[in-house]
Amino acid sequence: MKINCQYVVPTLLVTLLLAGCSDSGVAVSPSVSESLLDSTLRSAINASQPDGIDSLLMPDSDALDSIPQDAANTLSRSKVALGMMLFHDTGMAVATDPGGEQSWSCATCHHAAAGFKAGIPQGIGEGGVGFGVDGSARILKSGFVLPDLQPLSTPTVLNTAYQDVMLWNGQFGNTAGGVNSTVDANRVTTTDTPKAENLRLLSGLETQAIAGLAVHRLDTDGDYVLNQNEEYQQLFSAAFGSLNTDDYHRDAGLAIAAYERTILANKAPFQRWLSGDMNAMSDSQKRGADLFFDKAACSDCHQGPALSSLPGASDDELFFAIGMNDFDVNHTQIHGTVAEADTQGRGGFTGKSKDMYKFKIPQLYNLSDSASLGHGARFTTIKDVIRYKNQGVAQNPDAQHYLDPRFTPLNLTETEMDDLANFISDGLYDADLIRYTPTRVPSGACITVDPMTEGC
């Protein structure tokens, strides 16, 4: 009998029951015959992927040994279970403004209903009120002095196990031989900034999770929930073997990163098609997929299971300049200004001319969960992004002299763009991301939402 993995059991039972769960559902049987569309698509994939179709398959989320991971943070079910709770627990939020406690969590800006992105163009941690079903109702509290605002559109944590460095500029992640090992060390580990966490020599997800706890005012020290709550103490002991009260901060980040690595869109129709279910995608989606791997050459940049980049990818394979604009500071949902270093992307971090206006290649699953696409949230639909790339004309004039040579018109017809959009919006859509969320957290606080306006 297959156990339904919805993470709805009480927290202390999670680690026991996860052993019988399979997140990607019951395997489908291959259809009896392969159509001409299927055969054409298979050929296009094999021609564009050095390791063929199998290189695009994601594992089940409980097949921990098959998920890319940092050797210093090996995955375990107990660690993943702890990380899921920490990720969603608003009880960790420490407000600088009286009355704002417990009004955000990691999941406020990385919510399942928004494809693990923010439901608004610019994510708001502290200083935000409201939420709604998918985060689209969150607004900045009037008169708030020091809000936690994102300088660029919030990247998803979906499928990030396949990315070695984090953020649009790749500033988090500093493993030996990684892409940041060739960047000036003072830029990678700048003291008195979150980048100092790179001194831990961990991968991007681990580094970002540790740094993000402080950046986003989620407290792990003092008399707060992690070292006062008996249930959390048991979960930490199960995950790490003992209570490391001297570095809850580190262990909490490692657990969050472990959980994030298991958030995979492995139930999407394309993933099922790759597994042999020829009926998983519509004809339009198959035509769009064929365009993706052939005529439109999307797979020249979007590679691997997440259609982002491959683990171990080089700097030039991770970051591209395609001239998209930054935040529109006149937009009602954008607050403040955009720093020059943020507008310069990878170049603003490395200081290298060759990196100017390059941004990390995003993964492509569940994009239709969000109406904010691109690092500057300048696109509201997948078709808009495809049309932009089809025209091959940069929005940002400052990026004009740094554009990647592959950013040229695609010469797709309107019908071809529709098919390509259908593949990305529906063929790459996992409709069951809610399986990665809990129904309660140990602190008893709200999950994700702001209790002052939404309740629990």
Secondary structure as GFF3:
##gff-version 3
##sequence-region A 1 456
A	DSSP	alpha_helix	11	17	.	.	.	ID=ss1
A	DSSP	three_ten_helix	18	20	.	.	.	ID=ss2
A	DSSP	alpha_helix	36	48	.	.	.	ID=ss3
A	DSSP	three_ten_helix	53	56	.	.	.	ID=ss4
A	DSSP	three_ten_helix	64	66	.	.	.	ID=ss5
A	DSSP	three_ten_helix	71	73	.	.	.	ID=ss6
A	DSSP	alpha_helix	77	88	.	.	.	ID=ss7
A	DSSP	three_ten_helix	90	92	.	.	.	ID=ss8
A	DSSP	alpha_helix	106	109	.	.	.	ID=ss9
A	DSSP	three_ten_helix	112	114	.	.	.	ID=ss10
A	DSSP	beta_strand	128	129	.	.	.	ID=ss11
A	DSSP	beta_strand	139	140	.	.	.	ID=ss12
A	DSSP	three_ten_helix	160	162	.	.	.	ID=ss13
A	DSSP	three_ten_helix	179	182	.	.	.	ID=ss14
A	DSSP	alpha_helix	185	188	.	.	.	ID=ss15
A	DSSP	three_ten_helix	194	200	.	.	.	ID=ss16
A	DSSP	alpha_helix	204	215	.	.	.	ID=ss17
A	DSSP	three_ten_helix	225	227	.	.	.	ID=ss18
A	DSSP	alpha_helix	230	240	.	.	.	ID=ss19
A	DSSP	alpha_helix	248	261	.	.	.	ID=ss20
A	DSSP	alpha_helix	269	274	.	.	.	ID=ss21
A	DSSP	alpha_helix	283	293	.	.	.	ID=ss22
A	DSSP	three_ten_helix	298	300	.	.	.	ID=ss23
A	DSSP	alpha_helix	315	318	.	.	.	ID=ss24
A	DSSP	beta_strand	319	320	.	.	.	ID=ss25
A	DSSP	alpha_helix	340	343	.	.	.	ID=ss26
A	DSSP	alpha_helix	346	350	.	.	.	ID=ss27
A	DSSP	three_ten_helix	353	355	.	.	.	ID=ss28
A	DSSP	beta_strand	359	360	.	.	.	ID=ss29
A	DSSP	three_ten_helix	367	369	.	.	.	ID=ss30
A	DSSP	alpha_helix	382	391	.	.	.	ID=ss31
A	DSSP	three_ten_helix	397	402	.	.	.	ID=ss32
A	DSSP	alpha_helix	414	422	.	.	.	ID=ss33
A	DSSP	pi_helix	423	427	.	.	.	ID=ss34
A	DSSP	three_ten_helix	433	436	.	.	.	ID=ss35
###
